[in-house]
């Protein structure tokens, strides 16, 4: 079973046991928390929410509190003015492992089955 979730503007396709990096959150190592809104629950019969699947949730556990992403180089340049600036940026992430995906038990009016 998989789920597509939305967490602070980003969408992720997650499965149980998967490890992924999300935007930095406050939380100690081994803390369990609920991730964002569930947009789609997949499996043999996918369920698409309108806009979210009611009663469904995804739980994750913090593996590593802070991880840095790849370095991005920002280079500013103005032609014929001797202006050059080179700076870098590394985004901070939290590494989490998906512990469980809980599906909705009731098929309410906000859900649509895809055959």
C-alpha positions as CSV (number, residue, x, y, z in Angstrom):
1,X,0.0,0.0,0.0
2,X,1.2,3.5,-0.8
3,X,0.0,7.0,-0.2
4,X,0.5,10.4,-1.8
5,X,0.7,13.0,0.9
6,X,1.1,16.8,0.9
7,X,3.3,18.3,3.6
8,X,3.9,22.1,3.7
9,X,3.5,22.5,0.0
10,X,5.5,19.4,-1.1
11,X,3.9,16.2,-2.3
12,X,5.5,12.8,-1.7
13,X,4.7,9.2,-2.7
14,X,5.4,7.1,0.4
15,X,5.3,3.5,1.4
16,X,5.8,1.8,4.8
17,X,9.4,1.5,5.7
18,X,10.6,4.1,3.2
19,X,13.1,6.7,4.4
20,X,12.9,10.2,3.0
21,X,14.0,13.8,3.7
22,X,11.4,16.4,4.5
23,X,11.7,20.1,5.3
24,X,13.2,20.7,8.7
25,X,10.9,20.1,11.7
26,X,11.3,20.4,15.5
27,X,11.6,16.9,16.9
28,X,14.0,14.7,18.7
29,X,15.3,11.4,17.3
30,X,12.8,8.5,17.5
31,X,9.8,10.8,17.8
32,X,6.7,9.7,15.9
33,X,4.4,12.2,14.3
34,X,1.6,12.5,11.7
35,X,2.6,13.7,8.2
36,X,0.5,16.2,6.3
37,X,-2.7,15.5,4.3
38,X,-3.4,12.2,2.5
39,X,-4.3,12.9,-1.1
40,X,-4.4,9.4,-2.5
41,X,-4.4,5.9,-0.9
42,X,-3.1,3.4,-3.4
43,X,-3.2,-0.4,-3.6
44,X,-5.3,-2.8,-5.5
45,X,-8.2,-0.3,-5.4
46,X,-6.9,3.2,-5.2
47,X,-8.9,5.9,-3.3
48,X,-8.6,9.5,-4.5
49,X,-9.6,12.2,-2.0
50,X,-11.6,15.3,-3.0
51,X,-9.3,17.1,-2.0
52,X,-8.1,14.8,0.9
53,X,-9.0,11.3,2.0
54,X,-11.0,11.6,5.2
55,X,-9.9,9.3,8.0
56,X,-6.6,8.4,6.4
57,X,-3.3,9.3,8.0
58,X,0.5,8.6,7.6
59,X,2.8,8.3,10.6
60,X,6.5,8.7,10.5
61,X,9.4,8.4,12.9
62,X,12.4,10.8,13.0
63,X,15.6,8.9,12.0
64,X,18.0,11.8,12.0
65,X,17.2,15.3,13.3
66,X,19.1,17.3,10.8
67,X,20.6,16.5,7.4
68,X,22.0,19.0,4.9
69,X,21.2,18.8,1.2
70,X,23.4,19.4,-1.8
71,X,25.1,22.7,-2.1
72,X,23.6,25.2,-4.5
73,X,25.9,27.9,-6.0
74,X,24.3,31.3,-6.6
75,X,26.4,33.5,-8.9
76,X,25.4,37.1,-9.5
77,X,27.0,39.0,-12.4
78,X,26.4,42.3,-14.1
79,X,27.9,42.9,-17.5
80,X,30.6,45.6,-17.8
81,X,30.3,46.7,-14.2
82,X,32.9,44.5,-12.5
83,X,30.2,43.1,-10.2
84,X,30.5,39.4,-9.3
85,X,29.1,37.7,-6.2
86,X,29.4,34.0,-5.5
87,X,27.4,32.5,-2.6
88,X,26.3,29.1,-1.7
89,X,23.3,27.6,0.1
90,X,22.6,24.2,1.7
91,X,19.0,23.4,2.7
92,X,18.4,21.6,6.0
93,X,16.2,18.6,6.1
94,X,14.9,16.1,8.7
95,X,15.3,12.4,7.7
96,X,12.2,10.3,8.6
97,X,11.1,6.7,8.1
98,X,7.4,6.0,7.3
99,X,6.2,3.7,10.1
100,X,2.6,3.1,9.1
101,X,-0.2,4.1,6.7
102,X,-3.7,4.1,8.1
103,X,-6.5,3.9,5.6
104,X,-10.0,5.2,5.9
105,X,-12.5,2.7,7.2
106,X,-15.7,4.4,6.0
107,X,-16.4,5.3,2.3
108,X,-17.8,8.8,2.7
109,X,-19.1,11.1,0.0
110,X,-15.7,12.8,-0.3
111,X,-14.0,9.7,-1.8
112,X,-13.9,8.5,-5.3
113,X,-12.9,4.9,-6.2
114,X,-10.8,4.4,-9.3
115,X,-11.3,1.1,-11.2
